[in-house]
Amino acid sequence: MTELSGMLMRFLLPIIELLILFLNLISIIILIVGVFQVLIYFLKRLFHPEKKQNVVLTNNAIKNKLGSYVLLSLEVLIAADIIETIIKPTFEDIMMLGLIVVIRTIISYFLTKEIKEFESE
């Protein structure tokens, strides 16, 4: 039975590592797409100035839109980190994953809170 599980692990390990790489790339793509969308929106507003009150609202909307892309990217990175730790579970990796998840969760919490405060205004 252990021979079968060893063969299965040798077969699946490269596939799982490709999945982790794919998820990391997806996270980067999400960030890049978000930055470009926000940049385009910002440049359109920059060359078509609005009233001062609307500028503040527009800037907050831009910040929140970018924040939502950052949140999505962080969630994908957390999924990749969890998968990586499952296939290579050393104590150091588990501690590092825990620290990364805590930091990203704190960032996600405050970004989500800020987005919700803007939406309720």
N, C-alpha and C positions, 0 to 999 in steps of 0.2 A: 504493500500500500504506500509506503514512504517513497518507493521508487517511482510509482505513478504520480504522486504529488510533486516529486522533484522534477520529473519530465514535464508535467503541466506547468510548473512554475518557470522552468527554462523557456517554455514556449510562450507563456503569457507575459513574462517580464519585459521583453522588448516592445510588445504591443502596448503595455501599460505605460512604459516610458515614453513612447510616441504620443500616447493620449495626454500625458502630463505636459509634454512639449507643446502639443496642439492647444491645450487649455491656456498655457502661458502666452502663446502667440495670439489667441483669441482675446485675452485680456489686454494685450498691447494694442491690438486692432481696435478694440472698443474705446480705449483712451484716445487713440489717434483720430478716430472718426468723431468722437465727442469734441475734441479740441478744434478740429477743422470746422465742424458745424457751428460751434460757438464763435469761432473767429469770423466766419462768414457773416453770421448774424450781427456780431459786433461791428464789423466794417460797414455793413449796410446802414446800421444806426448811426455810425460815426459820420458818414457822408450825407445823411438825411437827418439833420438835427431836429429834435422835437422840443417840446416845452421842457423846462428844467425838471418839473415834477415827473414827467414821463421818462426822463433820462434815468432818474434814480430807480424807478420801477423796472426799466429795461435792463439796467445793470444788475439788479437783483435777480431778474429772470435769467439773465446770462449766467450768473454765478450759480444759481440753482440747477440750471440745465447741465452745466459742467459738473457740478457736484453729483448729479444723478448718474452721469457716465463714470465718474470715479467710483461711486458705490458699486455699480454693476461690475466694473473691472476688479475691484477688491473681492467681491463675492466669488468670481471665477478663479482668482488667485488662491483664495482660501480652499476652494474645492480641489485645485491642483495640489496644494500642499497636503491636504488630508489624504489624498490618494497616494502621494509619494511616501508619506509617513507609514501608511498601511503596508506598502510593499517593502519598505526598508525600516523596520521599527527598532532603531537603537534608542537608548535612553536620551542621548543628546538630541537626536532628531525629534523625539516626542516633546522634550522641553522647549526646543526651538519652535516647533509648531505651536505649542501652547502660547508662547510669547508672541508669535506672529499673529495668531488668532485674537489674542487679547488686544493687541495694538490696533489691528484692523477693525475689530468690533467697536472699539472706542471711537475710532475715526468715523466708522459707519454710523454710529449712534448720533454723534454730533452733526454730521452732514445731514442725516435724515431729519433731525430735530430742526435744523436751520431751514431745510426745504419746507417742512410742514408749517413753520412759523410764517414763511413768506406766502404760502398758499392760503393761510387763514386771514391774511391782511386784506 
